[in-house]
């Protein structure tokens, strides 16, 4: 299945779209102002050591000095008992004015500076390189112990004889070939050699290594054998990616193309339209059915409906066809919206066991294309499909949207009639505490209109009951749920 990668670059953000069979499958967005520093390697200078806190402040060239705790200081292992040995006090390990190579492990938050570690790790596509630690580890999420040992042996087989560092095999390397592992090793060793060389010639508070930006991570993490073209609409980024590809991922370099068309790249492939659709609750299916996707703090629920689809044969066949189409669309929407955590799918009820098996099989097959780890538990006793998808980053809606100020994120607001009755109760409550000449209700146009028409009798009855006039005033700039009762 051929796929294209589209890279749209502006000064404020970089956007990546993965397109397969003419449809957008994934979207990735990185904004310049919110790009973090986690993973960056600096040549820092110790400006203060605090024995009482067993920590130190390090100048790495940021606005605030960064923080280094003794537990984050790497020390070489002397023997197999050293893991249980007591940690040396920080004042015996580092001193003020000392130059240290450090890596950011936590971004600055509020008034706190970045948190640092002296153990350097460099992430590749399949491996994480630990240049100071001669150890090979394998992600616990890869199969069983036998499979992890086999993976460890495959990695050792491609390591160069002079290798002194260590590696951690990432989860995504589970199906990686020996050539892919060898390519990762070469890339990571080359990166570390560049960092080590810069550390000998640059002054303190210099950046030795900045973790790859989104466009570069695309070349490292996203390109597969199915990738036929990578289009970039920025000349500067195209040149930068070309240099990066020739040095670190030579096989990818021929796929890069500079897009120079008059129409914006994302418009040409209808990506902008897909982004708008991905922010909607409702997703229409070609058959006439539709999905309703609701994202909450704890989980995401997806409801499948037949909508206007009536089918050609019988009702069971209609349900089956709708569920089949929905299974492909659900897999695509999970990737497109980057929905993670617990996901509950409510397919239309199918009495035919063979139909349920086929639908579940199609869902699993479609999810197999997802680069994020997915686990499908099958149909529950209630007829719901339960699954999980690993959270790798914020969902698309969390990146692009915020809670509605009108409904406060509820997705619905009180009706004008509900608000009328709420206001009547509030006026009655205040009439028992205060004795003004008049009560004035200030509310939205819809609420005032209802008071003047259908609810006018109730308003008059309240005015007679409390013995005070109740006047009305429209405030056009307020939300429907907002109102005020002014004592005149």
C-alpha positions in Angstrom: 0.0 0.0 0.0 1.7 3.2 -1.2 1.7 6.1 1.1 2.8 9.7 0.9 4.1 12.0 3.6 3.2 15.7 3.4 5.2 18.3 5.4 3.7 21.8 5.7 6.1 24.3 7.4 5.4 27.8 8.6 7.4 30.0 11.0 4.9 29.2 13.8 4.3 25.4 13.3 5.2 22.3 11.4 2.4 19.9 10.3 2.8 16.4 9.0 0.1 14.4 7.2 0.4 10.7 6.3 -1.7 9.9 3.2 -2.7 6.4 2.1 -5.0 5.6 -0.8 -5.9 9.2 -1.1 -7.1 9.5 2.6 -5.3 11.2 5.5 -4.4 8.6 8.1 -2.3 10.5 10.6 -1.7 14.1 11.6 1.2 15.4 13.6 1.6 19.1 14.7 4.6 20.7 16.4 4.4 24.4 17.4 7.5 26.5 17.6 6.6 28.2 20.9 5.6 25.0 22.7 8.5 22.8 21.6 10.1 21.3 24.6 13.8 20.8 25.5 13.5 17.2 26.8 16.3 15.1 25.2 18.5 18.1 24.5 22.2 17.7 25.5 24.1 20.7 26.9 27.6 21.5 28.1 26.6 22.9 31.5 28.6 24.7 34.2 28.0 24.0 37.9 27.1 27.4 39.4 26.1 26.2 42.9 26.2 22.9 44.9 23.7 22.5 47.7 24.8 19.7 50.1 21.7 20.1 52.2 19.4 19.3 49.3 21.9 16.9 47.6 21.4 18.9 44.4 23.1 21.5 42.2 22.2 24.3 39.9 23.7 24.1 36.4 23.9 26.9 33.9 22.9 25.5 30.4 22.2 28.9 28.8 18.5 29.1 29.6 16.7 31.9 31.5 16.9 30.0 34.8 19.6 27.7 36.0 18.7 24.0 35.6 18.4 21.5 38.5 20.5 18.4 39.0 19.8 15.9 41.8 22.4 13.5 43.1 20.1 10.6 42.0 20.4 11.8 38.4 24.2 11.8 38.4 25.6 8.8 36.5 28.5 7.0 38.0 30.3 4.0 36.4 29.5 0.6 38.0 32.5 -0.9 39.8 31.1 -4.4 40.2 27.8 -6.2 40.4 27.3 -5.1 44.0 27.5 -1.4 43.1 23.7 -1.2 42.4 23.1 -1.7 46.2 26.0 0.6 47.3 25.1 3.9 49.0 25.1 6.9 46.7 28.1 9.2 47.2 27.2 12.7 48.5 26.9 15.3 45.7 29.7 17.5 47.2 32.1 14.6 46.6 31.0 14.1 43.0 30.9 17.6 41.5 32.2 21.1 42.4 31.3 24.7 41.5 32.8 25.8 38.3 33.0 22.3 36.9 31.9 21.6 33.3 29.4 18.8 32.8 27.7 17.2 29.9 24.0 17.0 30.9 20.7 16.1 29.3 17.2 17.6 30.0 14.8 15.1 31.4 12.1 17.5 32.4 11.1 20.9 30.9 11.0 24.1 32.9 7.6 24.5 34.6 6.5 27.8 36.1 9.3 29.2 38.3 11.2 25.9 38.3 14.2 25.3 36.0 14.7 22.3 33.8 15.7 19.0 35.5 18.9 17.4 34.3 20.6 14.0 34.2 24.3 13.3 33.5 23.4 9.9 32.0 23.0 10.6 28.3 20.6 8.6 26.1 20.0 9.2 22.4 16.8 7.8 20.8 16.8 6.2 17.4 14.0 4.6 15.5 14.4 1.1 17.0 17.0 1.7 19.7 18.0 4.0 22.5 21.8 4.4 22.8 23.5 4.7 26.2 27.1 5.7 25.4 28.2 5.5 29.0 26.5 2.3 30.0 27.7 -1.1 28.5 24.4 -2.8 28.9 21.8 -4.2 26.4 18.2 -4.1 27.5 15.0 -5.0 25.7 11.6 -3.5 26.2 9.4 -5.6 28.5 6.5 -5.1 26.1 8.2 -7.2 23.5 6.8 -10.8 23.7 8.1 -13.2 26.4 11.5 -13.8 27.8 12.5 -16.1 24.9 11.6 -13.5 22.3 13.4 -10.8 24.2 16.6 -13.0 24.4 16.3 -13.6 20.6 16.0 -9.8 20.0 19.0 -9.2 22.2 21.0 -11.8 20.2 20.0 -10.1 16.9 21.2 -6.8 18.1 24.5 -8.1 19.4 25.1 -9.7 16.0 25.1 -6.3 14.3 27.2 -4.4 16.8 30.7 -3.3 15.7 33.6 -4.9 17.6 34.7 -1.6 19.1 31.3 -0.9 20.7 31.6 0.2 24.3 28.2 1.7 24.9 24.9 0.1 25.6 21.5 -0.1 23.9 17.8 -0.4 24.8 15.6 -2.1 22.2 12.4 -0.1 21.8 9.0 -1.7 21.5 8.7 -0.7 17.8 11.8 -2.8 17.0 9.8 -6.0 17.6 9.6 -6.6 13.8 12.7 -4.8 12.8 15.2 -6.6 10.5 18.9 -7.0 11.1 19.6 -4.3 8.5 17.3 -1.9 10.2 18.9 -2.5 13.6 22.4 -2.0 12.0 21.2 1.2 10.4 20.0 2.5 13.8 23.3 1.6 15.4 25.3 3.5 12.7 23.0 6.6 13.1 23.3 6.6 16.9 27.1 6.1 17.0 27.5 8.9 14.5 25.3 11.2 16.5 27.2 10.5 19.7 30.6 11.1 17.9 29.3 14.5 16.9 28.2 15.3 20.4 31.5 14.2 21.9 33.5 16.2 19.4 31.5 19.4 20.1 31.9 19.0 23.8 35.7 19.4 23.4 35.5 22.7 21.4 32.4 24.6 22.5 32.2 26.8 25.6 30.0 26.0 28.7 26.3 26.7 28.4 26.3 25.5 24.7 23.8 23.1 23.1 25.6 19.9 22.1 22.6 18.1 20.7 19.0 19.2 20.1 16.5 16.4 19.8 15.2 16.2 16.3 12.4 18.5 15.3 9.2 17.0 13.9 10.2 17.1 10.2 13.5 15.2 11.0 11.7 12.7 13.2 9.5 11.9 10.2 12.5 10.7 8.3 13.7 8.7 11.3 10.4 7.2 12.6 7.7 7.4 9.9 9.2 6.3 6.6 8.5 2.6 5.7 8.9 0.4 2.7 5.4 1.6 1.6 6.5 5.3 1.5 6.6 6.4 -2.1 7.1 10.2 -1.7 7.8 12.9 0.9 6.6 16.3 -0.2 7.9 19.4 1.6 6.4 22.9 0.9 9.3 24.8 2.4 12.5 25.3 0.5 14.6 25.8 3.6 13.2 22.7 5.3 13.6 20.7 2.1 17.3 21.5 2.0 17.8 20.8 5.7 16.0 17.4 5.4 18.0 16.6 2.3 21.3 17.1 4.2 20.0 15.1 7.2 18.8 12.2 5.0 22.1 12.0 3.1 24.0 11.8 6.4 21.8 9.6 8.6 19.1 7.9 6.4 20.5 7.7 2.9 17.8 5.4 1.6 15.2 8.1 2.3 16.9 10.9 0.4 15.5 10.0 -3.0 11.9 10.2 -1.7 12.2 13.9 -0.8 10.5 16.3 -3.1 10.1 20.1 -2.9 6.5 21.1 -3.6 6.2 24.3 -5.6 2.6 24.3 -6.7 0.4 27.3 -6.5 -2.3 25.6 -4.3 -1.3 25.1 -0.7 0.0 21.5 -0.2 -2.6 20.6 2.4 -5.4 22.0 0.3 -4.4 19.9 -2.7 -4.8 16.7 -0.6 -7.9 18.0 1.3 -6.0 17.8 4.6 -7.5 21.0 5.9 -11.0 19.5 5.4 -10.0 16.3 7.2 -8.7 18.3 10.1 -12.0 20.0 10.5 -13.8 16.6 10.3 -11.5 15.1 12.9 -12.6 17.7 15.4 -16.3 16.8 15.0 -18.2 14.3 17.1 -20.0 12.8 14.0 -18.2 10.9 11.3 -20.3 10.1 8.2 -19.8 6.8 6.4 -20.1 6.5 2.6 -23.0 4.0 3.0 -25.1 6.6 4.9 -24.3 5.3 8.4 -22.2 7.3 10.8 -20.0 7.2 14.0 -20.4 9.3 17.1 -17.0 9.7 18.9 -17.0 11.1 22.4 -13.7 11.7 24.2 -13.7 11.9 28.0 -10.9 12.0 30.6 -11.1 8.3 31.3 -11.9 6.8 27.9 -13.2 7.3 24.4 -16.5 5.8 23.3 -17.5 5.2 19.7 -21.1 4.5 18.7 -22.0 3.0 15.3 -25.4 3.9 13.7 -27.0 2.8 10.4 -28.3 6.4 9.8 -29.9 6.5 6.3 -28.4 3.2 5.1 -31.2 0.7 4.4 -29.2 -1.9 2.5 -30.3 -4.0 -0.5 -31.2 -7.4 1.0 -32.3 -7.6 4.6 -31.8 -5.9 8.0 -29.1 -8.3 9.2 -27.1 -7.6 6.0 -27.5 -3.9 6.4 -26.2 -4.0 10.0 -23.3 -6.3 8.9 -22.2 -4.0 6.0 -22.4 -0.9 8.2 -20.3 -2.5 10.9 -17.7 -3.6 8.4 -17.4 -0.1 7.0 -17.3 1.3 10.5 -14.4 -1.0 11.5 -12.2 0.5 8.8 -13.2 4.1 9.6 -12.7 3.6 13.4 -9.1 2.4 12.9 -8.4 5.4 10.7 -10.1 7.9 13.1 -8.0 6.5 16.1 -4.8 7.3 14.2 -6.1 10.6 12.7 -7.3 12.0 16.1 -4.5 10.2 18.0 -7.0 8.8 20.6 -5.4 6.8 23.3 -6.2 4.9 26.5 -9.4 2.8 26.9 -11.6 2.8 23.9 -15.1 1.3 23.9 -16.8 0.6 20.5 -20.6 0.0 20.4 -21.2 -1.7 17.0 -24.8 -2.3 16.0 -26.0 -5.5 17.6 -25.3 -8.6 15.4 -27.0 -11.9 16.2 -25.0 -13.8 13.6 -21.8 -15.0 15.3 -20.0 -15.3 12.0 -20.7 -11.6 11.3 -19.3 -10.6 14.7 -16.1 -12.6 14.0 -15.7 -11.0 10.6 -16.2 -7.5 11.9 -13.7 -8.0 14.7 -11.2 -9.5 12.2 -11.5 -6.5 9.9 -11.1 -4.1 12.8 -7.9 -6.0 14.0 -6.6 -6.0 10.4 -7.1 -2.3 10.0 -5.5 -1.6 13.4 -2.4 -3.6 12.4 -1.3 -0.6 10.2 -1.2 1.6 13.4 2.4 2.4 14.5 1.1 2.8 18.0 0.6 -0.3 20.2 -3.0 -1.5 20.2 -4.7 -4.3 22.1 -8.2 -5.5 21.2 -10.0 -7.6 23.8 -13.0 -8.6 21.5 -16.7 -8.4 22.3 -17.7 -8.3 25.9 -20.9 -9.8 27.4 -22.7 -6.6 26.7 -21.7 -6.7 23.0 -19.2 -4.0 23.2 -15.6 -4.2 21.8 -13.1 -3.2 24.4 -9.6 -2.1 23.3 -6.7 0.0 24.4 -4.3 2.3 22.4 -1.1 3.5 23.9 -1.0 7.3 24.6 2.0 8.7 22.8 1.1 12.4 22.7 -1.8 14.7 23.1 -4.9 14.0 21.0 -5.6 16.2 18.0 -8.5 17.9 19.8 -6.4 18.7 22.8 -3.7 20.3 20.6 -6.0 22.4 18.5 -9.0 23.1 20.8 -9.8 24.2 24.4 -13.0 23.9 26.5 -15.9 26.0 25.3 -16.3 29.0 27.5 -20.1 28.9 27.0 -20.7 25.3 28.0 -17.5 24.9 30.1 -16.7 21.7 28.1 -20.0 20.0 28.8 -21.0 20.1 25.1 -24.5 21.4 26.0 -26.2 24.3 27.6 -29.4 24.9 29.6 -32.5 25.7 27.6 -34.0 29.2 27.8 -37.0 27.7 29.6 -34.8 26.0 32.2 -33.1 29.4 32.7 -36.4 31.2 33.1 -37.5 28.9 35.9 -34.1 29.2 37.5 -34.4 33.0 37.4 -37.9 32.9 38.9 -36.6 30.9 41.8 -33.7 33.2 42.3 -35.9 36.3 42.4 -38.2 34.6 45.0 -35.1 33.7 47.1 -33.7 37.2 47.0 -37.2 38.8 47.8 -37.1 37.0 51.2 -33.7 38.6 52.0 -33.9 42.1 50.5 -36.5 44.8 50.1 -35.7 46.7 46.9 -38.0 48.9 44.9 -37.7 46.7 41.9 -36.0 43.5 40.6 -34.3 43.8 37.2 -33.5 40.6 35.3 -30.5 41.0 32.9 -30.2 38.0 30.5 -29.7 36.9 26.9 -32.1 37.6 24.1 -33.5 34.1 24.1 -34.3 34.1 27.8 -35.9 37.6 27.7 -38.0 36.7 24.6 -39.4 33.7 26.4 -40.3 35.8 29.5 -42.1 38.3 27.2 -44.1 35.6 25.5 -44.8 32.1 26.9 -43.5 32.7 30.4 -45.1 36.2 30.8 -47.9 34.8 33.0 -45.5 33.1 35.4 -43.5 36.3 35.7 -46.6 38.3 36.4 -47.7 35.8 39.1 -44.3 36.1 40.8 -44.4 39.9 40.7 -47.9 39.8 42.4 -46.7 37.3 45.0 -43.6 39.2 46.1 -45.3 42.6 45.7 -42.5 44.1 43.7 -42.2 44.9 40.0 -39.8 42.7 37.9 -38.4 44.4 34.8 -36.4 42.8 32.0 -33.3 43.9 30.1 -31.5 42.2 27.2 -27.7 41.9 27.4 -26.6 40.9 23.9 -23.0 40.1 24.7 -23.6 37.5 27.4 -23.8 33.7 26.8 -27.2 32.0 27.1 -26.6 30.6 30.6 -25.4 33.9 32.0 -27.8 36.2 33.8 -27.9 38.7 36.6 -30.6 40.0 39.0 -30.1 43.6 39.9 -31.8 45.1 43.0 -33.0 48.6 42.1 
